[in-house]
């Protein structure tokens, strides 16, 4: 949608865009949605949805499962899943899916085309894995090995209310495997990003650009994991860690200090710290590098939801069997419908293992595919539950008026994501409802 909406200073739209998905049931459903002018995923950005409609009416945005369309492309953006089993003690790379997709593209694109990899990849992938494939294909076509341009520029997209804006109005890092490739990438990105306000950052190599993405997310992962120990400390010594962090964040050097929460989820922060250690071993052949902070952060973040489960057990005084719990939110992030690696899933599995019955409600999710837990399509009454756990900080939960929703029923409430204000907590307590929060001592 961002590319199809790009236009010149005179208002001329610059690109005809075709989205390509796999020829599977879900892929065909997405293609059909875009061909009908409808956004194929749950999205809360009205601008994104409106722009898609405009592109559809204008006729410069289509979708297909036919990979032969690459033959007509000036630019191909590759953004496919690249998973790593980050829970393994020594995660191993599996680049076969990316290599197959890249080969499909490389065989078909014409001379002079730009192949832009946006997938988060292990450092060294473009230079040491994809570039040799491209050079081999180019030779088979009797083309110069640098006549098809390969570049990397990772997305910093933020799902939510400003989804599209996070693509067109945000800083981007990029690099090419050659100077001409980097120039082509810069030229392309400059047509759809407001580079006057958000200048592009060119790095010296695609390995550097790939490292920037992995390091960026590893830093955030470590920052979040750092809060875990202070969360437990605050709860034990009788303080409110949110107040403490607010007082620290006024200092500009510490303004991005994270807050307590249920844990880390989603497709990026959970796995990206595993890429550099795996790339060092498998792509660069380096065996003597250690990544102790990144590894500890991943382990800490994987276990973080279990602390919330333990708090709930304490609130039940250890009497867990046949307790009925409602999880309020199963998405990994507020106001989106993405359940991949959600910390709510980890907590749900822990509660079930303890003998509790778990049900869930999320206004953005209609099917929780990762776990067999009943998912309400509408907000259920609180009266049917022994406990309510706020597990995703959707704005709806902040604004729902929890005191009125609870009414005369008295389930215990555990707020793991700081959606309840002090007035919400005070009102519930005045009604005889016990409310506790992750990151706050009992009764705060």
C-alpha positions in Angstrom: 0.0 0.0 0.0 2.9 2.4 0.8 4.5 1.7 -2.6 1.3 1.9 -4.5 0.5 5.3 -2.8 3.9 6.8 -3.7 3.6 9.7 -6.1 5.8 12.4 -7.7 5.7 16.1 -6.9 3.2 16.5 -9.7 0.9 13.9 -8.2 1.7 11.1 -10.6 1.6 7.7 -9.0 4.9 6.0 -9.6 4.3 2.3 -9.3 2.1 -0.6 -10.3 2.3 -3.0 -7.4 1.6 -6.7 -7.3 1.7 -8.6 -4.0 2.7 -12.3 -4.4 1.6 -14.9 -1.9 1.9 -18.7 -1.8 -0.6 -20.8 -3.6 -2.2 -22.2 -0.4 -5.6 -21.7 1.0 -4.5 -18.8 3.2 -2.5 -17.3 0.4 -5.4 -17.4 -2.0 -7.7 -15.8 0.6 -5.2 -12.9 1.1 -4.9 -12.5 -2.7 -8.7 -12.5 -3.1 -9.1 -9.9 -0.3 -6.6 -7.5 -1.9 -8.2 -8.0 -5.3 -11.5 -7.0 -3.8 -9.9 -3.9 -2.2 -10.1 -5.3 1.3 -7.2 -5.5 3.8 -6.5 -9.2 4.4 -5.5 -9.0 8.1 -6.9 -7.5 11.2 -5.8 -3.8 11.1 -6.7 -0.8 13.3 -5.1 1.9 11.1 -8.0 3.7 9.2 -5.5 5.4 7.0 -4.0 2.1 5.8 -7.5 0.7 5.1 -8.6 3.8 3.2 -5.4 3.9 1.2 -5.8 0.3 0.2 -9.3 1.2 -1.1 -7.9 4.1 -3.0 -5.2 1.9 -4.6 -7.8 -0.6 -5.6 -10.0 2.0 -7.2 -7.0 3.5 -9.0 -6.0 0.0 -10.2 -2.3 0.1 -9.3 -2.4 -2.5 -6.5 -3.1 -6.2 -7.2 -2.2 -9.6 -5.8 -1.5 -13.0 -7.2 0.0 -16.4 -6.5 1.7 -16.5 -10.0 5.4 -16.1 -9.5 5.9 -15.4 -13.2 5.0 -11.8 -12.5 8.6 -11.3 -11.3 9.6 -11.2 -15.0 8.0 -7.8 -15.3 9.4 -6.3 -12.1 11.7 -3.3 -11.8 11.8 -3.9 -8.0 11.0 -7.0 -6.0 10.7 -6.7 -2.2 11.3 -10.0 -0.4 9.7 -10.2 3.0 9.1 -13.9 3.9 9.2 -15.7 7.2 12.6 -16.9 8.4 12.3 -18.8 11.6 14.9 -20.0 14.1 14.3 -22.4 17.0 15.4 -19.8 19.5 14.5 -22.0 22.5 17.3 -24.4 21.6 20.5 -24.1 23.6 22.4 -23.6 20.3 19.8 -22.4 17.7 20.5 -23.4 14.2 19.6 -21.6 11.0 17.2 -22.8 8.4 17.6 -20.7 5.3 16.0 -23.1 2.8 12.7 -21.3 2.5 14.3 -17.9 2.0 16.8 -19.4 -0.6 13.9 -21.0 -2.5 11.9 -17.8 -2.6 15.0 -15.8 -3.6 15.8 -18.3 -6.4 12.3 -18.0 -7.8 12.8 -14.2 -8.0 16.4 -14.3 -9.3 15.5 -16.7 -12.2 12.8 -14.4 -13.4 13.7 -10.7 -12.8 15.1 -8.8 -15.8 18.5 -7.2 -16.1 18.7 -4.0 -14.1 16.0 -5.0 -11.5 16.5 -4.3 -7.8 15.9 -7.2 -5.3 15.4 -5.6 -1.9 15.5 -8.0 1.1 13.4 -6.7 4.0 13.3 -10.1 5.8 15.1 -10.1 9.1 18.0 -12.4 8.3 21.2 -13.6 10.1 24.1 -11.2 9.4 26.0 -12.3 6.3 22.9 -13.8 4.5 22.8 -11.4 1.6 26.6 -11.3 0.9 27.4 -15.0 1.6 24.2 -16.9 0.8 22.0 -14.9 -1.6 24.6 -13.1 -3.6 26.3 -16.3 -4.8 22.8 -17.6 -5.9 22.2 -14.4 -7.8 25.6 -14.5 -9.5 25.1 -18.1 -10.6 21.7 -17.3 -12.0 23.1 -14.2 -13.8 25.8 -16.3 -15.4 23.3 -18.8 -16.6 21.4 -15.9 -18.2 24.6 -14.7 -19.7 24.3 -11.5 -17.8 27.0 -9.6 -15.9 27.1 -10.8 -12.3 26.3 -7.3 -11.0 23.5 -6.5 -13.5 20.8 -7.4 -11.1 21.0 -5.4 -7.9 20.8 -6.9 -4.4 20.1 -4.7 -1.4 19.0 -5.0 2.2 16.8 -2.6 4.2 14.9 -3.9 7.2 11.5 -2.7 8.1 10.7 -1.0 11.4 7.0 -1.4 11.0 4.8 -1.0 14.1 1.4 -2.6 13.9 -1.4 -0.6 15.4 -3.2 2.7 14.8 -0.2 4.2 12.8 0.7 1.1 10.8 1.2 2.8 7.4 2.8 5.8 8.9 5.5 3.6 10.5 6.6 2.7 7.0 6.4 6.0 5.2 7.4 8.3 8.0 10.2 6.6 9.8 14.0 6.2 9.5 15.4 3.4 7.5 18.8 1.7 7.3 19.9 0.2 4.0 22.9 -1.2 2.1 23.7 -2.9 -1.2 26.1 -5.6 -2.2 27.5 -3.1 -4.7 27.5 0.7 -4.9 25.0 0.6 -7.8 22.7 -1.7 -5.7 22.9 0.7 -2.8 22.2 3.7 -5.1 19.2 1.8 -6.6 17.9 1.0 -3.1 18.3 4.6 -2.0 16.5 5.9 -5.1 13.6 3.5 -4.5 13.2 4.1 -0.8 13.3 7.9 -1.3 10.1 7.7 -3.4 8.0 6.3 -0.6 9.6 7.6 2.6 9.7 11.2 3.7 13.5 11.3 3.7 13.5 15.1 4.4 12.2 14.5 7.9 13.4 10.9 8.2 16.8 10.6 6.4 18.0 7.3 5.3 21.1 5.7 6.8 23.4 3.9 4.3 25.8 1.4 5.8 28.9 0.0 4.2 27.7 -3.5 3.6 24.5 -5.6 3.7 26.1 -7.5 6.6 26.2 -4.2 8.6 22.6 -3.5 7.7 21.5 -7.0 8.7 23.5 -6.6 12.0 21.7 -3.3 12.7 18.3 -5.0 12.7 19.4 -7.9 14.9 21.3 -5.7 17.3 18.4 -3.2 17.5 16.0 -5.9 18.6 18.5 -7.6 20.8 19.0 -4.3 22.7 15.3 -4.0 23.3 15.1 -7.6 24.4 17.9 -7.1 26.9 16.2 -3.9 28.1 13.0 -5.7 28.8 14.7 -8.7 30.5 16.6 -6.2 32.8 13.2 -5.1 34.3 12.3 -8.7 35.3 14.5 -8.8 38.4 13.4 -5.3 39.4 9.8 -6.3 39.0 10.2 -9.1 41.6 12.3 -6.9 43.8 9.6 -4.1 43.9 6.8 -6.6 44.7 8.8 -8.0 47.6 10.0 -4.7 49.2 6.7 -2.9 49.0 7.0 -0.3 46.2 5.5 0.6 42.9 8.1 0.1 40.2 6.0 2.1 37.7 6.5 5.2 39.8 10.2 4.5 40.2 10.7 4.1 36.5 8.6 7.2 35.7 11.0 9.2 38.0 14.0 7.7 36.1 12.7 8.2 32.6 12.7 12.0 33.0 16.4 11.7 32.5 17.0 11.8 28.7 19.7 9.1 28.8 17.2 6.7 30.5 14.0 7.7 28.7 13.6 4.3 27.0 13.7 2.2 30.2 11.0 -0.4 29.9 8.1 -1.1 32.3 7.0 -4.4 34.0 4.7 -6.6 32.1 3.6 -10.1 31.3 6.6 -10.8 29.0 8.0 -10.5 25.4 6.0 -11.8 22.4 5.7 -11.4 18.7 7.8 -12.5 15.8 10.8 -10.2 16.3 12.1 -9.7 19.8 11.6 -13.4 20.7 13.9 -14.8 18.0 16.1 -12.0 16.7 18.8 -12.2 19.4 19.5 -15.7 18.3 20.5 -14.7 14.8 23.9 -13.2 15.5 25.3 -16.2 17.5 24.0 -18.6 14.9 25.3 -16.6 12.0 28.8 -16.3 13.7 28.9 -20.1 13.8 27.2 -21.2 10.6 27.9 -18.3 8.1 31.2 -16.9 9.3 32.6 -20.1 10.9 33.5 -18.3 14.1 33.2 -20.6 17.2 34.8 -18.5 19.9 32.3 -15.7 20.2 29.9 -15.5 23.1 26.7 -13.5 23.5 25.9 -13.9 27.2 23.6 -10.9 27.5 21.5 -11.8 24.4 21.3 -15.4 25.5 20.3 -14.6 29.1 17.8 -12.0 27.9 16.1 -14.6 25.7 15.9 -17.1 28.5 14.7 -14.5 31.0 12.0 -13.3 28.6 10.8 -16.8 27.8 10.3 -17.5 31.5 8.8 -14.1 32.4 5.1 -15.0 32.0 5.6 -17.7 34.6 6.1 -15.0 37.3 2.6 -13.8 36.6 1.3 -17.3 36.9 3.1 -17.6 40.3 1.5 -14.4 41.5 -1.9 -15.8 40.6 -1.2 -19.0 42.5 -0.2 -16.9 45.5 -3.5 -15.0 45.2 -5.3 -18.3 45.2 -3.2 -19.4 48.3 -2.1 -22.4 46.3 -5.6 -23.7 45.8 -5.6 -23.9 42.0 -7.5 -27.0 41.0 -10.6 -26.3 38.9 -10.2 -22.5 39.3 -11.7 -20.8 36.2 -9.5 -18.0 34.8 -10.3 -15.4 32.1 -7.4 -14.0 30.1 -8.2 -10.6 28.9 -6.1 -10.4 25.7 -4.1 -13.1 23.8 -2.3 -10.9 21.2 1.4 -10.2 22.0 0.8 -6.4 21.5 -1.9 -3.9 22.2 -4.5 -3.2 19.6 -3.4 -5.8 17.1 -4.6 -9.3 16.4 -1.2 -11.1 16.3 -0.8 -14.1 18.6 2.6 -15.3 17.5 4.7 -16.2 20.5 2.3 -14.3 22.7 3.4 -14.4 26.4 -0.3 -15.0 27.2 0.1 -18.4 25.6 3.0 -19.3 27.9 0.9 -18.2 30.9 -2.2 -20.1 29.8 -0.2 -23.3 29.4 1.3 -22.8 32.9 -2.2 -22.3 34.5 -3.6 -25.3 32.7 -0.7 -27.4 34.0 -1.6 -26.3 37.5 -5.2 -27.6 37.1 -7.0 -24.4 36.2 -9.5 -23.9 33.5 -8.5 -21.1 31.1 -10.7 -19.1 28.8 -9.9 -15.9 26.9 -11.3 -12.8 25.3 -9.5 -10.5 22.8 -11.4 -8.0 20.7 -8.8 -8.3 17.9 -8.6 -12.1 17.7 -11.2 -14.5 16.5 -9.2 -17.7 16.5 -6.3 -18.5 18.8 -4.6 -21.1 16.7 -1.6 -21.8 18.9 -3.5 -23.3 21.8 -6.8 -25.0 22.4 -8.3 -22.4 24.8 -11.9 -21.2 24.4 -12.0 -17.7 22.9 -15.0 -15.5 23.5 -16.1 -13.4 20.5 -17.8 -10.9 22.9 -16.8 -9.7 26.3 -18.3 -12.3 28.8 -19.7 -11.4 32.2 -17.1 -11.4 35.0 -19.4 -13.4 37.3 -18.4 -16.8 35.7 -14.7 -16.6 36.7 -12.6 -17.0 39.8 -9.9 -14.8 38.4 -9.5 -12.2 35.6 -6.0 -11.6 34.2 -5.3 -8.6 32.0 -2.7 -10.0 29.7 -2.6 -7.6 26.8 -2.8 -3.8 27.2 -5.6 -3.1 24.6 -7.0 0.4 24.9 -10.4 -1.1 25.1 -9.5 -2.6 28.5 -8.2 0.7 29.8 -11.5 2.4 28.9 -14.0 -0.4 29.6 -14.8 0.7 33.2 -13.7 -2.5 35.0 -15.5 -1.7 38.2 -18.9 -1.6 36.4 -18.1 -4.7 34.4 -17.2 -6.7 37.6 -20.3 -5.4 39.3 -21.4 -7.5 42.3 -19.2 -10.5 41.3 -15.8 -10.8 43.1 -13.3 -12.5 40.9 -9.7 -11.7 41.9 -8.0 -9.5 39.3 -4.3 -9.7 38.3 -3.2 -6.8 36.0 0.0 -8.0 34.3 0.2 -5.2 31.8 -0.7 -2.0 33.7 -4.1 -1.3 32.0 -5.9 -0.5 35.3 -5.5 3.0 36.6 -5.2 3.7 40.3 -8.8 4.8 40.3 -9.8 1.6 38.7 -8.0 -0.4 41.3 -9.4 1.7 44.2 -12.9 1.3 42.9 -12.7 -2.5 42.6 -11.2 -2.7 46.1 -14.0 -0.6 47.4 -16.4 -3.2 45.9 -14.6 -6.0 47.7 -12.6 -7.2 44.8 -8.9 -8.1 45.3 -6.7 -6.4 42.6 -3.0 -6.9 42.3 -0.5 -5.8 39.6 2.8 -7.1 38.3 5.5 -4.6 39.3 3.6 -3.4 42.4 3.6 -4.7 45.9 0.5 -6.2 47.3 -2.4 -3.7 47.7 -0.8 -0.9 45.6 
